[in-house]
Amino acid sequence: MDFDLSEEHKIFQNTAAQFAQKEIAPLGAEYDEKEEYPRWIFKRAGELGFLGIPYPEKYGGTGPDTIALCIFVEEASRADAGIGAGLVVQNTVGTSPLYSFGSEEIKQKYLVPAIKGDFVGCFCLTEPNVGSDVSSVETMAKEDGDRYILNGSKLFVSNGLMADYAIVAARTEKDKGHKGVTLFLMETNSAGLTRRGLKKLGIRAQDIAEFVFEDCQVPKNSILGEKGQGFYHLMATVQKTRIVVGSASVGLARAAFEAALRYAKERNQFGQPIGKFQAIQFKLADMAMEIELASLMTYKAAWLNDKGEKCIKEASMAKLYASEMVNRVAYNALQIHGGYGYMREYPMERYFRDARIMEIFEGTSEIQRVIIARQLGL
Ligand SMILES: Cc1cc2nc3c(=O)[nH]c(=O)nc-3n(C[C@H](O)[C@H](O)[C@H](O)COP(=O)(O)OP(=O)(O)OC[C@H]3O[C@@H](n4cnc5c(N)ncnc54)[C@H](O)[C@@H]3O)c2cc1C
């Protein structure tokens, strides 16, 4: 096995890092403070081909290439995890059901503009009573002639306020568990849909919303894939998204580590740089090692995914390890900064807040352990 990136991937990494450092990094602190997303980043990322990495050229994409997607996400999250999170959704759950299950007409009407950054998409699965147990969806979609009528609500919808369209999981058959869930595509200006923004601890630039459906009508031809197969359709996409959250964690961890390493060389106490103290050196050594390990795990899972191999265990391991790793790294990087790390004038406290979400979305750490144990035959 070759442990290095290919020449093409290295060139791509360079381009992605330049874009992220020049166009995303300078916005991080300001948009975190404003709790607002710089929507034009979608257009800019689209122009440069950063929104079509999982899709073929036929639709304006540059892929499919999971390794390249991981490279981009790592660099975007290293620049700012909140802005990066918006771009992750657009490259994964906000578009992948359109590509995998949408008709050619749907692909042309929604996927192509999303890849260009003209449309923003979102994905609505979580509900007030539905979290880790995704098969228990309560939002109802009732058949009525040539349409469905949706009633219910969705929580924590990433990109929700900005979104032009939404991919919604709703129940088309009562009492059928995961067999009664269907995916719908709808425009967010549909009558009967109201949206409300939510406030959060970290990744504050990222836009997040609650959706309420009250007799919201969608035409029958807006079903993505097969009726009643929504749960299985979703499961087919989670493998890749989990790997990508691993990469987002690695990117954010690199940002925190790089800041801590710089600081350890610059900050003097007791007549010498604090980096000369073994207590600080050991922290940095452990951080560097853990980042390297998480990076190898995410790229291995991405490599397997690109080969078309089943890698449920590897994807969950990468997501689990990387998301817990970034929390340890952010904690220690803040410790190395002492009191300055705790102040909002410096980026460390933002990295520390931003790290927390990595263990929650796309399946919590507990759920990843459940999946890994199942893959071990338990
Ligand atoms: C910032 C953010 C963005 C998000 N974006 C989206 C989005 O775009 N679209 C979307 O649909 N959702 C989104 N989510 C929702 C996210 O995926 C869920 O929050 C997550 O899956 C956990 O669900 P829950 O919050 O309801 O927690 P719960 O499922 O209620 O879990 C509560 C606790 O119980 C534990 N637990 C649950 N079941 C088990 C079990 N079987 N074994 C052991 N422990 C268990 C969990 O690990 C957790 O610690 C987002 C959430 C956040 C915070």
The ligand as a Gaussian input file, in Angstrom:
#p B3LYP/6-31G(d) Opt

LIG

0 1
 C      -24.697000      21.560000      14.581000
 C      -25.560000      20.396000      14.188000
 C      -25.818000      20.173000      12.837000
 C      -26.680000      19.127000      12.468000
 N      -27.034000      18.984000      11.150000
 C      -28.026000      18.119000      10.828000
 C      -28.591000      18.111000       9.502000
 O      -28.163000      18.871000       8.611000
 N      -29.630000      17.280000       9.244000
 C      -30.135000      16.435000      10.206000
 O      -31.083000      15.700000       9.905000
 N      -29.604000      16.401000      11.461000
 C      -28.585000      17.235000      11.797000
 N      -28.081000      17.254000      13.080000
 C      -28.607000      16.300000      14.064000
 C      -27.587000      15.278000      14.539000
 O      -27.306000      14.348000      13.529000
 C      -28.153000      14.665000      15.836000
 O      -28.090000      15.677000      16.832000
 C      -27.405000      13.430000      16.259000
 O      -27.602000      12.377000      15.349000
 C      -27.835000      12.955000      17.652000
 O      -29.221000      12.945000      17.804000
 P      -29.875000      13.667000      19.078000
 O      -29.282000      15.020000      19.166000
 O      -31.349000      13.590000      18.973000
 O      -29.375000      12.813000      20.307000
 P      -30.025000      11.453000      20.878000
 O      -30.138000      10.454000      19.813000
 O      -31.239000      11.796000      21.656000
 O      -28.876000      10.993000      21.868000
 C      -28.694000      11.540000      23.180000
 C      -27.529000      10.776000      23.810000
 O      -27.874000       9.371000      23.914000
 C      -26.897000       8.588000      23.259000
 N      -27.516000       7.415000      22.610000
 C      -28.594000       7.385000      21.779000
 N      -28.829000       6.135000      21.371000
 C      -27.871000       5.339000      21.917000
 C      -27.559000       3.961000      21.852000
 N      -28.257000       3.105000      21.095000
 N      -26.493000       3.505000      22.559000
 C      -25.753000       4.349000      23.306000
 N      -25.996000       5.670000      23.405000
 C      -27.039000       6.172000      22.717000
 C      -26.273000       9.519000      22.213000
 O      -25.005000       9.075000      21.808000
 C      -26.254000      10.825000      22.990000
 O      -25.142000      10.859000      23.824000
 C      -27.216000      18.261000      13.459000
 C      -26.918000      18.482000      14.818000
 C      -26.126000      19.545000      15.194000
 C      -25.907000      19.786000      16.659000

